[in-house]
């Protein structure tokens, strides 16, 4: 790759990450005009030289990487995991990111997955530190009766949900072991080149299964156990690699973090402080129903997700309720994700530069 072109793309990525980081923290969004400007600055130079196109065309991984990037970005938006601006930012990042700087193997079909993994890792780390800070700082009475973060963590691990964890671990282990042995037996080269993608797929299947009804989980467990047993008695040399346990461990840890931090994911405010786009908590909605003071345009339900953002009309109704009851309300904290995408992108880029 031309060194000047490589440096130019790295500078564009740095500008994109810094700008998106700032606007999402300061204004709560990533502006389309900013993303479009960065993309045009990347695209226009290619109109004057064929070098970048010739570099990309021979590798099928370039196309699969882009297609999987679009699919993942749209899927995470549809699943309400991040905002549309985050999806567009991730797509622009992947379009600009030089393949030479990816740390994944050359044959990997989804090189940009590593950026996503770093981004979510930074996000989880922030959630843990932020919730630990909140649990040690706030000593006043809490309408949710939240417990300190360390205590919630210990209860999750050892007390209240010990039995479900064991059941989940057994199911997820045999599912992971069965799929891993099949992949390593029939398509070992694909597995070795796409370990991160295979592990992530296993994690998503584990999380999805844990939310399904018992008959389906039992059926999957029996099939996985049969595949694992046949493989074991056929070859007699099956090895319990760490890669079989990794999806299970990650799925359990992510569930643990999600459960514990979700209890500290609220802020109590007065109704006069409400702004459009905020999200009402289940707790407040139940309090409203208990008072039986219902006004026009009062929100009737909440999913505690971006789909339940408050409108101006909802806020007017809530202010009337607040004036009558003099009670604060709890809103769901919205975590801006663009900063974590920016950190994940910069981290992967720095690793790639040092590996050249």
Number of C-alpha atoms within 10 A of each C-alpha: 11 10 8 9 16 18 12 14 17 20 12 19 25 18 14 21 22 16 18 26 22 15 16 19 15 9 9 17 19 24 16 11 9 15 20 14 12 17 18 12 14 18 13 10 12 14 9 8 10 10 12 16 11 10 13 14 11 10 12 12 18 18 15 15 20 18 15 16 24 17 14 17 22 19 14 15 17 12 9 13 14 21 20 17 20 25 24 19 24 22 22 20 25 20 18 17 20 20 21 15 19 22 17 20 13 14 15 23 22 22 28 25 22 17 25 20 15 20 24 16 14 17 19 17 12 14 20 15 12 14 20 16 13 14 17 11 10 10 9 6 8 10 12 11 8 12 14 20 20 14 12 18 17 12 14 18 14 11 11 12 11 12 11 10 16 11 12 18 18 13 22 30 21 24 25 27 24 22 18 22 21 16 16 13 12 10 11 14 13 15 19 15 18 20 17 19 17 19 22 17 14 24 22 13 16 24 18 10 17 17 9 10 9 11 9 12 17 12 11 17 19 15 14 20 18 14 18 22 13 12 17 14 10 10 8 9 9 12 10 10 11 9 14 22 18 17 26 25 16 16 20 19 13 14 13 17 16 14 14 24 20 14 16 21 18 19 12 14 13 14 21 14 10 20 14 12 15 19 24 24 22 16 14 18 17 12 13 21 11 9 10 9 13 15 14 11 14 20 20 11 12 17 12 17 17 17 11 16 18 20 15 13 13 19 22 18 17 24 19 18 20 17 12 10 12 12 16 16 23 22 20 20 17 16 16 18 24 29 23 24 27 25 21 23 26 20 15 20 22 14 14 17 14 8 11 7
